[in-house]
């Protein structure tokens, strides 16, 4: 999913803003919106006009789960994190403290990026910036952080691999659980953001 879809979801909840494309509904809608992200667990990306995902195997279900997670994480965070990890990773060495530091820095930056992009979109529409806490896209900020953690957990080069309990099967389960929980919770937290004039 491009960051435009994520911010459209946040902006669409504002009472002073006409929804541009609506909020993606359910797992299939979020996965479809996220299918444009070129990074996936298996390395094969989708396209912007991808058909609705219909998981038929474990691998398909995990890829659908990854696309759901892409729907919550800003594209800027995804692409920059992958680039930084690729630059600092030493294939022969184990997980370094630099990889953990990178993970934590990007986790902290994820909600900030969501707020910034939402603010830019709102400002471009000549609406008041969401400076008051009650006007922040809180759901999108929290969901993006949770999705980032599950996505980073499932990457081939993840700092979590240093733990003896970590496995690719567990990472697949984490992706499925996180995408399902976020998809189920979204309708409860995507309430209108009331903007007072």
N, CA and C atoms as a LAMMPS dump frame, in Angstrom:
ITEM: TIMESTEP
0
ITEM: NUMBER OF ATOMS
591
ITEM: BOX BOUNDS ff ff ff
-5.0000000000000000e+02 5.0000000000000000e+02
-5.0000000000000000e+02 5.0000000000000000e+02
-5.0000000000000000e+02 5.0000000000000000e+02
ITEM: ATOMS id mol type element x y z
1 1 1 N 0.849 -1.179 0
2 1 2 C 0 0 0
3 1 3 C 0.882 1.224 0
4 2 1 N 0.535 2.177 -0.762
5 2 2 C 1.305 3.407 -0.738
6 2 3 C 0.888 4.207 0.478
7 3 1 N 1.756 5.133 0.855
8 3 2 C 1.45 5.961 2.011
9 3 3 C 0.195 6.778 1.756
10 4 1 N -0.129 7.067 0.47
11 4 2 C -1.339 7.814 0.169
12 4 3 C -2.58 7.082 0.664
13 5 1 N -2.616 5.761 0.525
14 5 2 C -3.778 5.012 0.98
15 5 3 C -3.886 5.056 2.493
16 6 1 N -2.758 4.94 3.188
17 6 2 C -2.754 5.003 4.645
18 6 3 C -3.234 6.364 5.117
19 7 1 N -2.7 7.428 4.535
20 7 2 C -3.125 8.753 4.965
21 7 3 C -4.539 9.062 4.519
22 8 1 N -4.972 8.52 3.375
23 8 2 C -6.364 8.702 2.979
24 8 3 C -7.288 8.11 4.031
25 9 1 N -6.901 6.972 4.609
26 9 2 C -7.718 6.356 5.65
27 9 3 C -7.82 7.269 6.856
28 10 1 N -6.702 7.882 7.251
29 10 2 C -6.713 8.785 8.406
30 10 3 C -7.473 10.063 8.091
31 11 1 N -7.216 10.617 6.916
32 11 2 C -7.882 11.859 6.524
33 11 3 C -9.379 11.637 6.348
34 12 1 N -9.767 10.475 5.847
35 12 2 C -11.184 10.173 5.632
36 12 3 C -11.972 10.153 6.93
37 13 1 N -11.273 9.969 8.053
38 13 2 C -11.968 9.943 9.34
39 13 3 C -12.184 11.333 9.909
40 14 1 N -11.558 12.347 9.319
41 14 2 C -11.733 13.716 9.814
42 14 3 C -13.114 14.226 9.418
43 15 1 N -13.77 14.902 10.338
44 15 2 C -15.109 15.412 10.046
45 15 3 C -15.088 16.626 9.126
46 16 1 N -13.936 17.266 8.953
47 16 2 C -13.855 18.442 8.083
48 16 3 C -13.259 18.116 6.721
49 17 1 N -13.161 16.84 6.389
50 17 2 C -12.486 16.436 5.156
51 17 3 C -13.347 15.412 4.435
52 18 1 N -13.599 15.651 3.163
53 18 2 C -14.367 14.692 2.373
54 18 3 C -13.487 13.472 2.081
55 19 1 N -13.945 12.259 2.339
56 19 2 C -13.109 11.079 2.072
57 19 3 C -12.687 10.987 0.614
58 20 1 N -11.361 10.812 0.399
59 20 2 C -10.847 10.752 -0.963
60 20 3 C -11.054 9.39 -1.587
61 21 1 N -10.738 8.349 -0.859
62 21 2 C -10.909 7.017 -1.441
63 21 3 C -11.523 6.046 -0.453
64 22 1 N -11.928 6.541 0.68
65 22 2 C -12.543 5.684 1.679
66 22 3 C -11.514 4.882 2.452
67 23 1 N -11.955 4.312 3.523
68 23 2 C -11.101 3.51 4.38
69 23 3 C -11.194 2.06 3.916
70 24 1 N -10.042 1.386 3.679
71 24 2 C -10.115 -0.022 3.279
72 24 3 C -10.838 -0.832 4.356
73 25 1 N -11.753 -1.69 3.944
74 25 2 C -12.539 -2.48 4.875
75 25 3 C -12.113 -3.94 4.841
76 26 1 N -11.927 -4.547 5.989
77 26 2 C -11.624 -5.966 6.089
78 26 3 C -10.231 -6.323 5.596
79 27 1 N -9.839 -7.57 5.83
80 27 2 C -8.508 -8.039 5.447
81 27 3 C -8.289 -7.98 3.936
82 28 1 N -9.28 -8.367 3.161
83 28 2 C -9.121 -8.381 1.709
84 28 3 C -8.911 -6.969 1.175
85 29 1 N -9.66 -6.002 1.683
86 29 2 C -9.508 -4.625 1.234
87 29 3 C -8.154 -4.045 1.604
88 30 1 N -7.689 -4.331 2.795
89 30 2 C -6.376 -3.844 3.229
90 30 3 C -5.282 -4.529 2.428
91 31 1 N -5.405 -5.834 2.221
92 31 2 C -4.403 -6.572 1.443
93 31 3 C -4.369 -6.077 0.005
94 32 1 N -5.54 -5.812 -0.568
95 32 2 C -5.609 -5.322 -1.942
96 32 3 C -4.92 -3.956 -2.031
97 33 1 N -5.169 -3.099 -1.044
98 33 2 C -4.538 -1.783 -1.036
99 33 3 C -3.037 -1.897 -0.82
100 34 1 N -2.608 -2.889 -0.047
101 34 2 C -1.191 -3.082 0.213
102 34 3 C -0.463 -3.856 -0.85
103 35 1 N -1.166 -4.394 -1.831
104 35 2 C -0.54 -5.232 -2.858
105 35 3 C 0.404 -4.47 -3.755
106 36 1 N 0.404 -3.148 -3.697
107 36 2 C 1.305 -2.388 -4.55
108 36 3 C 2.699 -2.286 -3.971
109 37 1 N 2.901 -2.688 -2.722
110 37 2 C 4.219 -2.617 -2.107
111 37 3 C 5.114 -3.69 -2.689
112 38 1 N 6.313 -3.331 -3.2
113 38 2 C 7.148 -4.298 -3.889
114 38 3 C 7.942 -5.236 -2.994
115 39 1 N 7.873 -5.102 -1.689
116 39 2 C 8.655 -5.955 -0.806
117 39 3 C 7.733 -6.98 -0.164
118 40 1 N 8.062 -8.268 -0.272
119 40 2 C 7.253 -9.287 0.376
120 40 3 C 8.14 -10.338 1.006
121 41 1 N 7.536 -11.227 1.729
122 41 2 C 8.271 -12.273 2.417
123 41 3 C 9.025 -13.15 1.437
124 42 1 N 8.448 -13.43 0.291
125 42 2 C 9.087 -14.312 -0.683
126 42 3 C 9.824 -13.536 -1.761
127 43 1 N 9.769 -12.209 -1.696
128 43 2 C 10.487 -11.401 -2.671
129 43 3 C 9.692 -11.078 -3.914
130 44 1 N 8.474 -11.554 -4.044
131 44 2 C 7.664 -11.23 -5.211
132 44 3 C 6.618 -10.226 -4.81
133 45 1 N 6.607 -9.099 -5.478
134 45 2 C 5.671 -8.041 -5.129
135 45 3 C 4.427 -8.106 -5.97
136 46 1 N 3.446 -7.32 -5.594
137 46 2 C 2.204 -7.253 -6.344
138 46 3 C 2.206 -6.027 -7.231
139 47 1 N 1.09 -5.759 -7.802
140 47 2 C 0.942 -4.562 -8.613
141 47 3 C -0.244 -3.785 -8.094
142 48 1 N -0.353 -2.547 -8.532
143 48 2 C -1.426 -1.689 -8.044
144 48 3 C -2.793 -2.228 -8.417
145 49 1 N -2.876 -2.995 -9.487
146 49 2 C -4.176 -3.512 -9.908
147 49 3 C -4.308 -5.003 -9.592
148 50 1 N -3.674 -5.431 -8.518
149 50 2 C -3.704 -6.846 -8.154
150 50 3 C -5.122 -7.272 -7.814
151 51 1 N -5.516 -8.485 -8.187
152 51 2 C -6.848 -8.963 -7.836
153 51 3 C -6.933 -9.215 -6.336
154 52 1 N -8.138 -9.334 -5.853
155 52 2 C -8.328 -9.591 -4.434
156 52 3 C -7.636 -10.893 -4.041
157 53 1 N -6.775 -10.852 -2.983
158 53 2 C -6.042 -12.047 -2.592
159 53 3 C -6.98 -13.163 -2.148
160 54 1 N -6.73 -14.342 -2.633
161 54 2 C -7.479 -15.524 -2.246
162 54 3 C -6.471 -16.586 -1.802
163 55 1 N -6.065 -16.589 -0.509
164 55 2 C -5.045 -17.518 -0.075
165 55 3 C -5.486 -18.969 -0.263
166 56 1 N -4.61 -19.755 -0.928
167 56 2 C -4.907 -21.158 -1.152
168 56 3 C -3.905 -22.063 -0.467
169 57 1 N -2.805 -21.513 -0.007
170 57 2 C -1.816 -22.305 0.694
171 57 3 C -1.236 -21.458 1.815
172 58 1 N -0.385 -22.085 2.617
173 58 2 C 0.235 -21.352 3.714
174 58 3 C 1.044 -20.186 3.186
175 59 1 N 1.808 -20.413 2.116
176 59 2 C 2.621 -19.351 1.533
177 59 3 C 1.74 -18.21 1.034
178 60 1 N 0.638 -18.527 0.365
179 60 2 C -0.282 -17.491 -0.109
180 60 3 C -0.898 -16.733 1.063
181 61 1 N -1.245 -17.442 2.114
182 61 2 C -1.837 -16.801 3.285
183 61 3 C -0.836 -15.851 3.935
184 62 1 N 0.422 -16.26 4.001
185 62 2 C 1.447 -15.407 4.593
186 62 3 C 1.688 -14.186 3.714
187 63 1 N 1.722 -14.37 2.396
188 63 2 C 1.884 -13.225 1.496
189 63 3 C 0.711 -12.261 1.62
190 64 1 N -0.501 -12.786 1.737
191 64 2 C -1.664 -11.926 1.953
192 64 3 C -1.516 -11.175 3.27
193 65 1 N -1.069 -11.881 4.301
194 65 2 C -0.826 -11.24 5.595
195 65 3 C 0.216 -10.138 5.49
196 66 1 N 1.277 -10.389 4.708
197 66 2 C 2.306 -9.361 4.519
198 66 3 C 1.715 -8.14 3.805
199 67 1 N 0.857 -8.362 2.811
200 67 2 C 0.238 -7.241 2.109
201 67 3 C -0.687 -6.456 3.039
202 68 1 N -1.356 -7.141 3.949
203 68 2 C -2.174 -6.434 4.938
204 68 3 C -1.272 -5.553 5.788
205 69 1 N -0.132 -6.1 6.22
206 69 2 C 0.8 -5.307 7.021
207 69 3 C 1.328 -4.117 6.228
208 70 1 N 1.613 -4.318 4.914
209 70 2 C 2.068 -3.208 4.083
210 70 3 C 1.038 -2.083 4.072
211 71 1 N -0.222 -2.447 4.229
212 71 2 C -1.287 -1.455 4.222
213 71 3 C -1.24 -0.521 5.411
214 72 1 N -0.541 -0.902 6.446
215 72 2 C -0.458 -0.078 7.647
216 72 3 C 0.865 0.654 7.797
217 73 1 N 1.928 0.162 7.165
218 73 2 C 3.266 0.731 7.359
219 73 3 C 3.555 1.734 6.25
220 74 1 N 4.04 2.931 6.607
221 74 2 C 4.403 3.897 5.561
222 74 3 C 5.47 3.32 4.623
223 75 1 N 5.294 3.535 3.345
224 75 2 C 6.226 3.044 2.338
225 75 3 C 7.635 3.548 2.612
226 76 1 N 7.745 4.781 3.061
227 76 2 C 9.054 5.355 3.358
228 76 3 C 9.796 4.543 4.412
229 77 1 N 9.076 4.067 5.404
230 77 2 C 9.701 3.27 6.461
231 77 3 C 10.144 1.92 5.902
232 78 1 N 9.275 1.273 5.13
233 78 2 C 9.6 -0.045 4.567
234 78 3 C 10.852 -0.003 3.705
235 79 1 N 10.856 0.892 2.739
236 79 2 C 11.967 0.914 1.79
237 79 3 C 13.265 1.362 2.44
238 80 1 N 13.199 2.343 3.313
239 80 2 C 14.416 2.823 3.965
240 80 3 C 14.973 1.782 4.929
241 81 1 N 14.104 1.101 5.664
242 81 2 C 14.571 0.063 6.594
243 81 3 C 15.285 -1.063 5.84
244 82 1 N 14.692 -1.526 4.748
245 82 2 C 15.311 -2.598 3.958
246 82 3 C 16.674 -2.151 3.437
247 83 1 N 16.763 -0.908 2.963
248 83 2 C 18.03 -0.394 2.439
249 83 3 C 19.089 -0.296 3.537
250 84 1 N 18.701 0.198 4.697
251 84 2 C 19.656 0.339 5.797
252 84 3 C 20.122 -1.031 6.282
253 85 1 N 19.202 -1.97 6.453
254 85 2 C 19.585 -3.314 6.907
255 85 3 C 20.525 -3.973 5.9
256 86 1 N 20.25 -3.797 4.619
257 86 2 C 21.121 -4.365 3.591
258 86 3 C 22.513 -3.744 3.641
259 87 1 N 22.59 -2.465 3.968
260 87 2 C 23.877 -1.771 4.02
261 87 3 C 24.703 -2.156 5.247
262 88 1 N 24.039 -2.411 6.369
263 88 2 C 24.793 -2.688 7.601
264 88 3 C 24.986 -4.168 7.887
265 89 1 N 24.241 -5.035 7.213
266 89 2 C 24.305 -6.473 7.5
267 89 3 C 25.626 -7.067 7.036
268 90 1 N 26.158 -7.942 7.869
269 90 2 C 27.364 -8.691 7.522
270 90 3 C 26.96 -10.154 7.47
271 91 1 N 26.863 -10.726 6.262
272 91 2 C 26.318 -12.078 6.086
273 91 3 C 26.973 -13.145 6.96
274 92 1 N 28.27 -13.088 7.135
275 92 2 C 28.957 -14.131 7.898
276 92 3 C 28.771 -13.958 9.402
277 93 1 N 28.517 -12.747 9.818
278 93 2 C 28.389 -12.463 11.249
279 93 3 C 26.959 -12.692 11.715
280 94 1 N 26.804 -12.798 13.013
281 94 2 C 25.469 -12.913 13.598
282 94 3 C 24.803 -11.546 13.629
283 95 1 N 23.764 -11.439 14.41
284 95 2 C 23.031 -10.184 14.538
285 95 3 C 23.863 -9.223 15.377
286 96 1 N 24.026 -8.018 14.867
287 96 2 C 24.821 -7.02 15.582
288 96 3 C 23.919 -6.063 16.351
289 97 1 N 24.536 -5.327 17.264
290 97 2 C 23.767 -4.331 18.019
291 97 3 C 23.279 -3.228 17.088
292 98 1 N 23.996 -2.995 15.992
293 98 2 C 23.571 -1.997 15.01
294 98 3 C 22.241 -2.377 14.377
295 99 1 N 22.039 -3.678 14.122
296 99 2 C 20.775 -4.127 13.54
297 99 3 C 19.623 -3.928 14.528
298 100 1 N 19.879 -4.18 15.805
299 100 2 C 18.848 -3.935 16.818
300 100 3 C 18.561 -2.444 16.943
301 101 1 N 19.614 -1.632 16.941
302 101 2 C 19.434 -0.181 17.035
303 101 3 C 18.607 0.324 15.853
304 102 1 N 18.91 -0.193 14.67
305 102 2 C 18.158 0.186 13.47
306 102 3 C 16.687 -0.184 13.619
307 103 1 N 16.428 -1.405 14.101
308 103 2 C 15.038 -1.84 14.31
309 103 3 C 14.31 -0.867 15.241
310 104 1 N 14.915 -0.518 16.376
311 104 2 C 14.255 0.345 17.361
312 104 3 C 14.078 1.772 16.841
313 105 1 N 15.064 2.274 16.12
314 105 2 C 14.942 3.632 15.566
315 105 3 C 13.776 3.692 14.579
316 106 1 N 13.684 2.699 13.692
317 106 2 C 12.588 2.705 12.719
318 106 3 C 11.238 2.467 13.388
319 107 1 N 11.214 1.696 14.45
320 107 2 C 9.956 1.528 15.199
321 107 3 C 9.504 2.872 15.763
322 108 1 N 10.436 3.634 16.333
323 108 2 C 10.101 4.957 16.861
324 108 3 C 9.7 5.947 15.785
325 109 1 N 10.314 5.822 14.609
326 109 2 C 10.018 6.748 13.502
327 109 3 C 8.691 6.443 12.804
328 110 1 N 8.223 5.205 12.889
329 110 2 C 7.016 4.819 12.148
330 110 3 C 5.803 5.684 12.491
331 111 1 N 5.421 5.849 13.769
332 111 2 C 4.243 6.702 14.033
333 111 3 C 4.491 8.168 13.687
334 112 1 N 5.734 8.609 13.802
335 112 2 C 6.063 9.991 13.453
336 112 3 C 5.859 10.21 11.955
337 113 1 N 6.311 9.267 11.139
338 113 2 C 6.139 9.37 9.689
339 113 3 C 4.653 9.357 9.335
340 114 1 N 3.872 8.504 9.998
341 114 2 C 2.422 8.477 9.747
342 114 3 C 1.827 9.856 10.027
343 115 1 N 2.195 10.458 11.17
344 115 2 C 1.668 11.773 11.521
345 115 3 C 2.115 12.826 10.506
346 116 1 N 3.394 12.804 10.118
347 116 2 C 3.919 13.797 9.189
348 116 3 C 3.234 13.728 7.827
349 117 1 N 3.083 12.541 7.298
350 117 2 C 2.46 12.403 5.983
351 117 3 C 0.982 12.781 6.062
352 118 1 N 0.319 12.391 7.133
353 118 2 C -1.069 12.801 7.336
354 118 3 C -1.159 14.319 7.413
355 119 1 N -0.241 14.923 8.154
356 119 2 C -0.22 16.384 8.271
357 119 3 C 0.016 17.074 6.941
358 120 1 N 0.919 16.518 6.127
359 120 2 C 1.181 17.1 4.807
360 120 3 C -0.057 17.029 3.926
361 121 1 N -0.754 15.918 3.989
362 121 2 C -1.957 15.731 3.159
363 121 3 C -3.062 16.694 3.608
364 122 1 N -3.223 16.848 4.907
365 122 2 C -4.231 17.757 5.448
366 122 3 C -3.878 19.198 5.095
367 123 1 N -2.602 19.554 5.26
368 123 2 C -2.149 20.912 4.951
369 123 3 C -2.314 21.223 3.466
370 124 1 N -2.043 20.235 2.597
371 124 2 C -2.21 20.43 1.154
372 124 3 C -3.668 20.715 0.8
373 125 1 N -4.594 20.21 1.609
374 125 2 C -6.023 20.458 1.38
375 125 3 C -6.479 21.738 2.084
376 126 1 N -5.524 22.49 2.61
377 126 2 C -5.771 23.755 3.303
378 126 3 C -6.704 23.595 4.5
379 127 1 N -6.492 22.516 5.221
380 127 2 C -7.216 22.262 6.469
381 127 3 C -6.244 22.489 7.616
382 128 1 N -6.748 22.651 8.839
383 128 2 C -5.839 22.875 9.966
384 128 3 C -4.995 21.633 10.272
385 129 1 N -3.725 21.882 10.555
386 129 2 C -2.818 20.792 10.911
387 129 3 C -3.324 20.07 12.156
388 130 1 N -3.138 18.756 12.229
389 130 2 C -3.58 17.995 13.407
390 130 3 C -2.589 18.142 14.564
391 131 1 N -2.537 19.33 15.166
392 131 2 C -1.596 19.579 16.255
393 131 3 C -2.117 19.074 17.596
394 132 1 N -3.411 19.21 17.826
395 132 2 C -3.994 18.724 19.08
396 132 3 C -4.017 17.198 19.068
397 133 1 N -3.673 16.613 20.195
398 133 2 C -3.584 15.151 20.291
399 133 3 C -4.867 14.469 19.816
400 134 1 N -6.027 15.02 20.127
401 134 2 C -7.299 14.398 19.746
402 134 3 C -7.526 14.382 18.241
403 135 1 N -6.742 15.168 17.482
404 135 2 C -6.869 15.2 16.03
405 135 3 C -5.819 14.332 15.331
406 136 1 N -4.95 13.698 16.096
407 136 2 C -3.92 12.84 15.511
408 136 3 C -4.551 11.559 14.969
409 137 1 N -3.939 10.966 13.965
410 137 2 C -4.408 9.666 13.457
411 137 3 C -3.868 8.534 14.351
412 138 1 N -4.355 8.491 15.582
413 138 2 C -3.821 7.565 16.597
414 138 3 C -3.916 6.115 16.136
415 139 1 N -5.074 5.699 15.615
416 139 2 C -5.208 4.305 15.186
417 139 3 C -4.15 3.96 14.142
418 140 1 N -3.979 4.812 13.142
419 140 2 C -3.016 4.547 12.087
420 140 3 C -1.591 4.51 12.631
421 141 1 N -1.286 5.36 13.613
422 141 2 C 0.05 5.399 14.209
423 141 3 C 0.342 4.107 14.983
424 142 1 N -0.628 3.645 15.759
425 142 2 C -0.451 2.41 16.533
426 142 3 C -0.427 1.198 15.607
427 143 1 N -1.371 1.143 14.677
428 143 2 C -1.434 0.008 13.75
429 143 3 C -0.164 -0.091 12.921
430 144 1 N 0.37 1.046 12.481
431 144 2 C 1.612 1.044 11.702
432 144 3 C 2.77 0.496 12.526
433 145 1 N 2.825 0.838 13.803
434 145 2 C 3.901 0.352 14.673
435 145 3 C 3.803 -1.152 14.9
436 146 1 N 2.6 -1.643 15.127
437 146 2 C 2.401 -3.086 15.314
438 146 3 C 2.738 -3.829 14.023
439 147 1 N 2.253 -3.306 12.906
440 147 2 C 2.52 -3.942 11.609
441 147 3 C 4.01 -3.945 11.294
442 148 1 N 4.698 -2.854 11.62
443 148 2 C 6.145 -2.782 11.392
444 148 3 C 6.867 -3.875 12.181
445 149 1 N 6.489 -4.057 13.434
446 149 2 C 7.134 -5.09 14.261
447 149 3 C 6.928 -6.483 13.664
448 150 1 N 5.705 -6.799 13.261
449 150 2 C 5.424 -8.118 12.686
450 150 3 C 6.147 -8.289 11.357
451 151 1 N 6.185 -7.244 10.549
452 151 2 C 6.862 -7.3 9.252
453 151 3 C 8.364 -7.497 9.436
454 152 1 N 8.968 -6.715 10.333
455 152 2 C 10.408 -6.837 10.58
456 152 3 C 10.744 -8.205 11.174
457 153 1 N 9.842 -8.74 11.976
458 153 2 C 10.023 -10.067 12.569
459 153 3 C 10.083 -11.144 11.49
460 154 1 N 9.374 -10.927 10.377
461 154 2 C 9.28 -11.934 9.316
462 154 3 C 10.323 -11.777 8.219
463 155 1 N 11.103 -10.723 8.249
464 155 2 C 12.113 -10.531 7.208
465 155 3 C 13.195 -11.601 7.293
466 156 1 N 13.782 -11.958 6.154
467 156 2 C 14.861 -12.951 6.18
468 156 3 C 16.038 -12.52 7.056
469 157 1 N 16.391 -11.248 7.029
470 157 2 C 17.486 -10.749 7.855
471 157 3 C 16.865 -9.929 8.988
472 158 1 N 16.388 -10.604 10.021
473 158 2 C 15.752 -9.946 11.148
474 158 3 C 16.639 -10.069 12.381
475 159 1 N 16.684 -9.049 13.215
476 159 2 C 17.482 -9.169 14.436
477 159 3 C 16.926 -10.231 15.399
478 160 1 N 15.647 -10.572 15.246
479 160 2 C 15.041 -11.584 16.117
480 160 3 C 15.635 -12.978 15.883
481 161 1 N 16.311 -13.16 14.757
482 161 2 C 16.894 -14.459 14.43
483 161 3 C 17.97 -14.88 15.424
484 162 1 N 18.463 -13.956 16.227
485 162 2 C 19.487 -14.309 17.206
486 162 3 C 18.928 -15.137 18.373
487 163 1 N 17.62 -15.135 18.533
488 163 2 C 17.011 -15.899 19.618
489 163 3 C 16.824 -17.354 19.2
490 164 1 N 17.064 -18.269 20.124
491 164 2 C 16.974 -19.697 19.806
492 164 3 C 15.538 -20.12 19.479
493 165 1 N 14.542 -19.426 20
494 165 2 C 13.144 -19.788 19.768
495 165 3 C 12.615 -19.285 18.427
496 166 1 N 13.368 -18.424 17.742
497 166 2 C 12.905 -17.851 16.484
498 166 3 C 12.954 -18.892 15.365
499 167 1 N 11.937 -18.887 14.509
500 167 2 C 11.934 -19.743 13.318
501 167 3 C 11.11 -19.056 12.232
502 168 1 N 11.297 -19.489 10.994
503 168 2 C 10.513 -18.91 9.905
504 168 3 C 9.032 -19.263 10.054
505 169 1 N 8.75 -20.433 10.63
506 169 2 C 7.346 -20.812 10.871
507 169 3 C 6.706 -19.853 11.869
508 170 1 N 7.441 -19.512 12.918
509 170 2 C 6.924 -18.578 13.923
510 170 3 C 6.722 -17.195 13.309
511 171 1 N 7.628 -16.785 12.418
512 171 2 C 7.464 -15.475 11.782
513 171 3 C 6.218 -15.457 10.895
514 172 1 N 5.948 -16.571 10.21
515 172 2 C 4.733 -16.664 9.4
516 172 3 C 3.482 -16.565 10.249
517 173 1 N 3.509 -17.222 11.406
518 173 2 C 2.376 -17.154 12.335
519 173 3 C 2.197 -15.719 12.832
520 174 1 N 3.305 -15.042 13.15
521 174 2 C 3.225 -13.658 13.628
522 174 3 C 2.592 -12.75 12.575
523 175 1 N 2.956 -12.96 11.307
524 175 2 C 2.382 -12.16 10.216
525 175 3 C 0.876 -12.4 10.13
526 176 1 N 0.48 -13.67 10.165
527 176 2 C -0.95 -14.001 10.065
528 176 3 C -1.744 -13.449 11.246
529 177 1 N -1.207 -13.597 12.448
530 177 2 C -1.91 -13.11 13.644
531 177 3 C -2.005 -11.586 13.61
532 178 1 N -0.885 -10.918 13.348
533 178 2 C -0.898 -9.451 13.343
534 178 3 C -1.841 -8.906 12.281
535 179 1 N -1.792 -9.461 11.076
536 179 2 C -2.667 -8.949 10.006
537 179 3 C -4.137 -9.208 10.322
538 180 1 N -4.432 -10.363 10.896
539 180 2 C -5.821 -10.682 11.253
540 180 3 C -6.321 -9.774 12.368
541 181 1 N -5.517 -9.606 13.412
542 181 2 C -5.931 -8.772 14.547
543 181 3 C -6.11 -7.324 14.105
544 182 1 N -5.164 -6.798 13.329
545 182 2 C -5.3 -5.416 12.861
546 182 3 C -6.538 -5.244 11.982
547 183 1 N -6.781 -6.21 11.116
548 183 2 C -7.963 -6.143 10.255
549 183 3 C -9.261 -6.21 11.036
550 184 1 N -9.274 -7.016 12.096
551 184 2 C -10.483 -7.14 12.915
552 184 3 C -10.707 -5.915 13.802
553 185 1 N -9.625 -5.304 14.274
554 185 2 C -9.753 -4.152 15.162
555 185 3 C -10.015 -2.842 14.431
556 186 1 N -9.581 -2.757 13.173
557 186 2 C -9.693 -1.5 12.424
558 186 3 C -11.091 -0.878 12.468
559 187 1 N -12.17 -1.64 12.234
560 187 2 C -13.495 -1.005 12.255
561 187 3 C -13.864 -0.385 13.605
562 188 1 N -13.293 -0.894 14.677
563 188 2 C -13.613 -0.366 16.001
564 188 3 C -12.866 0.925 16.307
565 189 1 N -11.71 1.125 15.685
566 189 2 C -10.882 2.282 16.001
567 189 3 C -10.868 3.337 14.918
568 190 1 N -11.474 3.067 13.772
569 190 2 C -11.514 4.06 12.704
570 190 3 C -12.757 4.928 12.863
571 191 1 N -12.829 5.588 13.994
572 191 2 C -13.945 6.472 14.3
573 191 3 C -13.643 7.863 13.741
574 192 1 N -14.669 8.665 13.526
575 192 2 C -14.428 10.026 13.008
576 192 3 C -13.526 10.825 13.933
577 193 1 N -12.625 11.592 13.323
578 193 2 C -11.765 12.518 14.07
579 193 3 C -12.468 13.866 14.012
580 194 1 N -13.013 14.294 15.137
581 194 2 C -13.808 15.535 15.157
582 194 3 C -12.885 16.756 15.201
583 195 1 N -13.069 17.578 14.202
584 195 2 C -12.288 18.807 14.079
585 195 3 C -13.233 19.965 14.358
586 196 1 N -12.9 20.736 15.374
587 196 2 C -13.744 21.885 15.69
588 196 3 C -13.178 23.109 14.986
589 197 1 N -14.057 23.925 14.383
590 197 2 C -13.588 25.116 13.645
591 197 3 C -13.039 26.173 14.554
